[in-house]
Amino acid sequence: MTKLETIQRDALSLPREELLALYRTLRESLHSPVHKGESPDSVAEALRREEEWENDPSLGLTLEELKASVGR
């Protein structure tokens, strides 16, 4: 098992709150610039929606619900 596989396995076994904390830390560590074609407003909106979902996961869709909504 590679180091990455070990980290992934261990991360996925964390309780939900700890996994979300790890996710936020990794996301913030990337400091990725806005990609070509993305406005700062669209990035801000995506981050707002993400925070909203983190506070109320019932707002999200399962993969199956998403597929059904696009007719797949």
C-alpha positions in Angstrom: 0.0 0.0 0.0 1.4 3.4 -1.0 1.6 6.3 1.4 -1.2 8.0 -0.4 -3.4 5.0 -0.2 -2.7 4.7 3.6 -3.6 8.4 4.1 -6.8 8.0 2.1 -7.8 4.9 4.0 -7.1 6.6 7.3 -8.8 9.8 6.3 -12.0 8.0 5.2 -12.2 6.2 8.5 -12.4 9.6 10.4 -15.6 10.7 12.0 -17.5 13.1 9.7 -16.6 16.3 11.6 -12.9 15.4 11.6 -13.0 14.5 7.9 -14.6 17.9 7.2 -11.9 19.6 9.2 -9.2 17.8 7.3 -11.0 18.7 4.0 -11.0 22.4 4.9 -7.4 22.3 5.9 -6.4 20.7 2.6 -8.6 23.0 0.6 -7.1 26.1 2.2 -3.6 24.8 1.8 -4.0 24.7 -2.0 -4.4 28.5 -2.3 -5.4 27.9 -5.9 -5.9 31.0 -7.9 -9.1 31.7 -9.8 -9.0 29.6 -13.0 -9.3 31.2 -16.4 -13.0 31.9 -17.1 -14.0 31.9 -13.4 -14.9 35.2 -11.9 -14.2 36.0 -8.2 -18.0 36.2 -7.8 -18.5 32.6 -9.1 -15.8 31.3 -6.8 -17.4 33.2 -3.8 -20.8 31.7 -4.7 -19.3 28.2 -4.9 -17.7 28.7 -1.5 -21.0 30.0 0.0 -22.9 27.0 -1.3 -20.3 24.7 0.0 -20.5 26.2 3.5 -24.3 26.1 3.3 -24.1 22.4 2.4 -21.6 21.7 5.2 -24.0 23.3 7.7 -27.0 21.3 6.3 -26.0 18.2 4.3 -29.7 17.6 3.5 -29.5 20.4 0.9 -27.2 18.2 -1.2 -28.0 15.4 -3.7 -26.9 11.8 -3.8 -25.1 10.7 -6.9 -28.3 8.7 -7.8 -30.5 11.8 -7.4 -28.1 13.9 -9.6 -28.1 11.2 -12.3 -31.9 11.0 -12.2 -32.2 14.8 -12.5 -30.1 14.8 -15.7 -31.8 11.8 -17.1 -29.1 9.2 -16.7 
